[in-house]
C-alpha cells in the first residue's frame, strides 16, 4: 500500500473533512456518558435521529465528495483533464 502523492494536503479533500466530522460526532456520542444525567426535558429538545443520522450523512457525503472533482485541488496538482 502506498500513500497518494499529495497526502500532506489530504485535509483539503472534502471527503476527509466530512469523514472527520462524522468521526468527531460519533466519538462525542460515545465519550459523553453524562448524557444520561441531562434532564429528560433537555434531551427531548433534540430528535433521536440526530445521534445516528448526522454521522451517517457525513460518511455518505464523504463517499460522494471523493468522486466529485474539486477544481481548486486539481489546479494545485496540475493534473491533466480528461
Buried (B, 14 or more C-beta within 10 A) or exposed (E): EEEEEEEEEEEEBBBBBBBEBBEEBBEEBEEEEEEEEEEEEEEEEEEEEEBEEBBEBBBEBBEEBBEEEBEEBEEEEEEEEE
